[in-house]
Amino acid sequence: MTLSSQPDLLIVGAGMAGLTLAAALADQPLSILVIDPNVPAAPQQWPDHFDPRVSALTHASENILRRLGAWDAIANTRVAPFAHMDVWDGDGTGNIQFHANEAGAEHLGHIVENRVTTHALFQRVQGAANIEFRALGLEKILEGEMGGWRIQLSDGSDITPTLMIGADGGRSRVRDQLGFRCRTWAYGQSAIVTTVTTEKPHGDTARQVFLESGPLAFLPLREQSNQRGACLSSIVWTLNDDQLKAKLALTDADFCQQLERAFEQRLGKVVHADPRFAFPLVQNHAVDYIQPGVALIGDAAHTIHPLAGQGINLGFLDAAVLAEEIQRALGHELPLDDFSVLRRYQRRRKPHNLMLMSTMEGFKRLFGADIPPLRVARNVGMSFFNRHSLIKGQIMARAMGMEGDLPQLAQPGLVADF
């Protein structure tokens, strides 16, 4: 459809969070415009190798995607369910393992390439009569003459939406142009990501070892969703910035050898690695997610250390909760920019995000500390947790995203096919 220059809702950013919000409001009595200078790529445009950017989708995220009608397209492309998690301390004997059957589930989550999820959501959005996508960027945000915001787009056109959503990632122009205050700190670390082939199959197990420099994760992948005995993994290797350049300069053979040594050859030899990519690790959290007529979701509101793979799961919940609050406003005939609507969204999401971010920061500091008594304590603690099913069950419920104030879209009740 072609919208006027006054859409009800402007979503800046066609990443996973922004498209989830749009899809959740498809077919509602709203005109929605989604803008992003980068059009989500279709499968025929993808490189032959796996996307180095993957996400560990929780049960809550899976439920959201199923209810939005995107999951079948994702599963028909390729997903990798994992039924087990194995976490250990590389400097000691501490180890904790999680198994889906202990939680009465078939799987703990799915590893999915970001481009697969984005494409499935984009298809859903393109099929909605009330949503238009324009391959344009945001140039400038100005105050409107009658209040609200006047948005200048990269083609020179102006629009005046009732409500604007910043879903434009960790370097959000919406957030920065409107002066949202943030608490930001850099870790002095970066993460190398790539896809590797190992000598032994991964057994549908997500593995993570805590090294002196930070965590190294091997996340299971499959060529097809129903494949068994796969030997492909997506790796996320956290390194101090002064180690990064040397690791990126290694030949493929030397990189594979150092990687398998760091991973203690848990999957045998690393026999192949795709091209390597690296990104700096920064934690960022907006003090407020909202201003009059504006809300931030996903990485625009918060970025988190990748050690728990929770980043986009928080973004999915942001989008689902905001969609729920917008639908509630429509039901009560409230204007979209009524600040009480945005306050409810912030009240429901900010404490949950802060709690998870604080927990992950605590884990990072605990395993990053090279103090002998602390090293002994964390190894004893991991072994203690591993023996107590009640504590492990609570950790698994949190890791699966099935606790707290869940929006209706994320509620349990759907059975996975894979």
C-alpha positions in Angstrom: 0.0 0.0 0.0 1.0 3.7 -0.4 0.6 5.7 2.8 0.1 9.4 3.2 2.8 11.6 4.7 1.1 11.2 8.1 1.2 7.6 9.0 -0.1 6.5 12.4 3.1 4.7 13.2 6.7 5.2 11.8 9.1 2.3 12.5 12.7 3.3 11.9 14.7 0.2 11.2 13.8 -3.1 9.4 15.8 -5.4 11.6 14.2 -8.2 13.6 12.8 -6.0 16.4 11.3 -3.4 14.1 9.8 -6.0 11.7 8.4 -7.9 14.7 6.5 -4.8 15.9 5.2 -4.2 12.4 4.1 -7.8 12.0 2.4 -7.8 15.4 0.3 -4.8 14.3 -0.5 -6.1 10.8 -4.2 -5.9 9.9 -4.8 -3.5 12.8 -6.7 -0.2 12.1 -3.4 1.6 11.8 -1.3 2.9 8.9 2.3 1.8 9.4 5.4 2.9 7.6 8.7 1.0 8.0 11.9 2.7 6.7 15.4 1.3 6.3 18.0 2.2 3.7 18.9 -1.5 3.6 16.3 -3.8 2.1 16.4 -7.3 3.9 18.1 -9.6 1.4 16.1 -12.5 -0.1 17.6 -16.1 -0.1 18.8 -15.9 -3.7 20.9 -12.9 -2.7 22.6 -14.7 0.3 26.2 -15.8 0.1 26.8 -19.5 0.0 28.2 -19.7 3.5 26.2 -19.4 6.7 25.4 -16.0 8.1 28.0 -15.4 10.8 25.4 -13.5 12.8 23.1 -16.0 14.6 20.8 -15.8 17.5 19.9 -18.3 20.2 16.1 -18.0 20.1 14.2 -18.8 23.3 10.9 -20.6 23.6 9.3 -17.1 24.2 10.8 -15.8 20.9 9.7 -18.9 19.1 6.1 -18.5 20.3 6.1 -14.8 19.1 7.4 -15.8 15.7 4.9 -18.7 15.4 1.9 -16.5 16.3 3.1 -13.9 13.8 3.1 -16.5 11.1 6.8 -16.3 10.5 8.1 -19.5 12.1 7.2 -21.9 9.3 9.2 -19.9 6.8 12.2 -19.9 9.2 11.9 -23.7 9.9 11.6 -24.4 6.2 14.8 -22.6 5.5 17.0 -24.0 8.3 17.0 -23.9 12.1 19.1 -25.9 14.6 17.3 -26.9 17.8 19.5 -27.6 20.8 18.4 -29.9 23.6 21.5 -29.6 25.8 23.8 -26.9 27.1 27.3 -27.6 28.5 29.1 -24.7 30.3 32.5 -25.0 31.9 35.4 -23.0 33.4 38.5 -23.3 31.3 40.7 -22.5 34.3 39.2 -25.1 36.6 36.9 -28.0 37.1 33.5 -26.2 37.3 30.9 -27.5 34.9 27.1 -27.2 34.6 24.9 -29.0 32.1 21.3 -28.4 31.1 19.0 -30.9 29.4 15.7 -30.1 27.8 14.1 -33.2 29.2 14.8 -32.0 32.7 12.4 -29.1 32.0 9.9 -31.4 30.3 10.7 -29.9 26.9 12.0 -31.2 23.6 14.5 -28.4 23.2 16.0 -25.5 25.1 16.0 -23.2 22.1 17.0 -22.8 18.4 20.1 -21.4 16.8 18.9 -19.4 13.7 20.8 -17.2 11.3 19.7 -13.6 11.7 19.1 -13.2 7.9 16.7 -16.2 8.0 14.6 -14.6 10.7 14.7 -11.2 9.2 13.6 -12.5 5.8 10.6 -14.4 7.2 9.4 -11.4 9.1 9.9 -9.1 6.1 7.7 -11.5 4.1 5.0 -11.3 6.7 5.2 -7.5 6.7 5.1 -7.2 2.9 1.8 -9.2 2.9 0.0 -6.8 5.3 -2.4 -4.3 3.8 -1.8 -1.6 6.4 2.1 -1.6 6.2 4.4 0.1 3.7 8.1 -0.4 3.5 10.4 2.3 2.0 14.1 1.8 1.4 14.9 5.2 2.9 17.0 6.4 5.7 16.2 8.9 8.4 18.0 12.2 7.9 16.7 14.6 10.6 14.1 14.8 13.3 12.5 18.2 13.8 9.7 19.5 16.0 6.5 19.8 14.1 4.7 23.1 13.8 1.6 21.7 15.5 3.5 19.6 18.0 4.8 16.1 17.5 7.7 15.3 15.1 8.5 16.1 11.5 10.8 13.5 10.0 13.0 14.3 7.0 13.8 11.2 5.0 16.9 10.6 2.8 14.9 11.3 -0.4 14.0 14.8 0.8 10.4 14.0 1.7 8.9 14.9 5.1 6.5 12.8 7.2 4.7 13.6 10.4 3.8 10.3 12.2 1.6 10.2 15.3 4.1 7.8 17.0 7.7 7.1 16.0 9.6 3.9 17.0 13.4 3.8 17.1 14.2 0.2 16.1 17.4 1.2 14.3 20.0 -0.8 16.3 22.9 -0.1 18.6 23.9 3.1 16.7 20.3 4.4 16.7 19.9 7.8 14.9 16.5 8.2 16.6 18.0 7.8 20.0 21.0 10.0 19.3 19.2 12.8 17.5 16.6 13.1 20.3 19.2 13.1 23.0 18.1 10.0 24.9 20.5 9.7 27.9 22.4 6.4 28.0 24.7 4.5 30.3 27.4 3.1 28.1 30.6 1.2 28.8 33.0 -0.5 26.5 34.6 -3.8 27.6 37.9 -3.4 25.8 37.0 -6.6 24.1 35.7 -7.8 20.7 34.1 -11.0 19.5 35.1 -13.0 16.5 32.2 -14.8 14.8 32.3 -17.4 12.0 31.0 -20.8 11.1 33.2 -23.9 11.6 33.1 -27.5 10.7 34.3 -29.9 13.4 35.5 -33.5 13.3 32.8 -34.7 15.6 29.0 -34.0 15.5 27.8 -31.4 18.0 24.9 -33.6 19.3 22.4 -30.7 19.3 24.4 -29.2 22.2 25.3 -25.6 22.8 28.7 -25.4 24.5 30.5 -22.5 26.2 33.8 -22.4 27.9 34.9 -19.4 30.0 38.5 -18.6 29.2 40.8 -15.9 30.7 39.9 -13.5 27.9 36.2 -14.3 28.0 33.7 -16.8 26.8 34.0 -19.0 23.7 30.8 -20.4 22.5 30.1 -23.2 19.9 26.5 -23.0 18.8 25.1 -25.9 16.8 24.0 -25.4 13.2 22.3 -27.7 10.6 22.3 -27.6 6.8 18.6 -28.5 6.9 16.2 -28.3 9.9 15.7 -32.1 10.0 19.4 -33.0 9.7 20.9 -35.3 12.3 24.6 -35.7 13.1 25.6 -32.3 11.9 29.2 -31.0 12.5 28.6 -27.3 11.9 28.8 -24.7 14.6 28.6 -21.0 14.8 31.4 -19.7 17.1 31.5 -16.5 19.2 35.0 -16.0 20.6 35.5 -13.1 23.0 39.0 -11.7 23.0 40.7 -8.7 24.5 41.2 -5.9 21.9 45.0 -6.4 22.1 44.5 -10.0 21.0 42.1 -9.4 18.1 44.4 -8.3 15.3 46.7 -11.3 15.7 43.8 -13.7 15.6 42.3 -12.1 12.5 45.7 -12.3 10.8 46.1 -16.0 11.3 45.9 -18.3 8.3 42.7 -20.5 8.3 44.7 -23.5 9.3 46.4 -21.8 12.2 43.1 -20.2 13.3 41.4 -23.6 13.3 44.3 -25.1 15.4 44.2 -22.3 18.0 40.4 -22.5 18.2 40.3 -26.3 18.8 43.0 -25.9 21.4 41.1 -23.1 23.2 37.9 -25.3 23.0 39.9 -28.3 24.5 39.0 -30.3 21.3 35.6 -31.1 22.8 34.4 -31.7 19.2 37.7 -33.0 17.9 39.6 -31.1 15.2 38.2 -27.9 13.7 38.6 -28.9 10.0 37.2 -25.7 8.3 36.4 -22.1 9.2 34.4 -19.6 7.1 35.5 -16.0 6.7 36.0 -14.4 10.1 34.2 -11.2 11.3 34.7 -9.2 14.5 32.7 -6.6 16.3 33.5 -4.6 19.5 31.6 -5.4 22.7 29.8 -2.5 24.3 27.0 -2.5 26.8 24.5 0.3 26.5 21.2 1.1 28.2 19.0 4.1 27.6 18.0 5.7 30.9 14.5 6.1 29.4 13.0 4.2 26.5 10.4 6.8 25.8 9.8 10.5 25.1 6.6 12.2 24.0 5.7 10.6 20.7 8.7 8.3 20.6 9.7 4.8 21.9 12.9 2.8 21.6 13.0 -1.0 21.2 15.6 -3.6 20.8 19.3 -2.6 20.5 18.3 1.0 20.2 17.2 0.8 23.8 19.8 -1.7 25.1 22.7 -3.8 24.0 24.0 -6.6 26.1 27.1 -8.8 26.3 26.7 -11.8 23.9 27.7 -14.4 26.5 24.1 -15.5 27.1 22.8 -15.0 23.5 19.8 -12.9 24.9 20.1 -9.8 22.8 17.4 -10.2 20.2 15.2 -12.2 22.6 14.9 -9.0 24.6 14.1 -7.1 21.4 11.3 -9.5 20.5 9.8 -9.1 23.9 10.1 -5.3 23.6 8.2 -5.4 20.3 5.5 -7.8 21.6 4.9 -5.8 24.7 4.7 -2.5 22.8 2.3 -4.0 20.2 0.2 -5.2 23.1 0.1 -1.7 24.7 -0.8 -0.1 21.3 -3.6 -2.6 20.8 -4.8 -1.9 24.3 -4.8 1.9 23.5 -6.8 1.2 20.3 -9.4 -0.8 22.3 -9.8 2.1 24.8 -9.8 4.7 21.9 -6.7 6.4 23.2 -4.4 8.3 20.8 -1.2 6.4 19.9 0.9 9.2 21.4 -0.9 9.2 24.7 2.1 9.1 27.1 0.4 6.6 29.4 0.6 4.0 26.6 4.4 4.5 26.4 4.8 4.6 30.1 3.1 1.2 30.4 5.5 -0.2 27.8 8.6 1.1 29.7 7.2 0.0 33.0 6.8 -3.6 31.7 10.1 -3.9 29.9 12.8 -1.8 31.6 13.0 -3.7 34.9 13.2 -7.1 33.1 16.0 -5.8 30.7 17.9 -4.2 33.6 17.8 -7.4 35.6 19.1 -9.6 32.8 21.8 -7.1 31.9 22.9 -6.9 35.5 23.0 -10.7 35.8 25.1 -11.0 32.6 27.4 -8.3 33.8 27.8 -10.2 37.0 28.6 -13.4 35.2 31.2 -11.6 33.0 32.9 -10.1 36.0 32.8 -13.4 38.0 34.5 -15.4 35.2 36.8 -12.6 34.2 38.4 -12.3 37.6 41.7 -14.1 37.9 41.8 -14.3 41.7 42.5 -17.8 43.0 39.9 -17.9 45.9 37.2 -16.6 43.5 38.2 -19.2 40.9 37.8 -21.9 43.4 34.5 -20.5 44.6 33.0 -20.3 41.1 34.1 -23.9 40.3 32.5 -25.2 43.5 29.4 -23.1 42.8 29.0 -24.5 39.2 29.4 -28.0 40.5 26.9 -27.3 43.3 24.3 -25.9 40.8 24.8 -28.9 38.5 23.7 -31.3 41.3 20.5 -29.4 42.2 17.7 -29.9 39.8 15.5 -27.2 41.4 18.1 -24.4 40.9 18.9 -25.7 37.4 15.2 -25.7 36.6 14.9 -22.0 37.5 17.9 -21.2 35.4 16.5 -23.1 32.5 13.1 -21.3 32.8 14.9 -18.0 32.6 17.1 -19.1 29.7 14.1 -20.4 27.8 12.4 -17.0 28.3 9.4 -18.5 30.1 9.2 -16.4 33.2 8.2 -12.9 34.1 5.7 -10.5 32.6 5.3 -12.3 29.2 3.1 -10.6 26.5 0.3 -12.7 25.0 2.4 -13.4 21.9 5.1 -15.1 24.0 2.9 -17.2 26.2 3.4 -21.0 26.2 1.0 -23.3 24.5 2.5 -24.0 21.1 4.4 -27.1 20.2 7.5 -26.9 18.1 7.9 -29.0 14.9 11.7 -29.1 15.2 
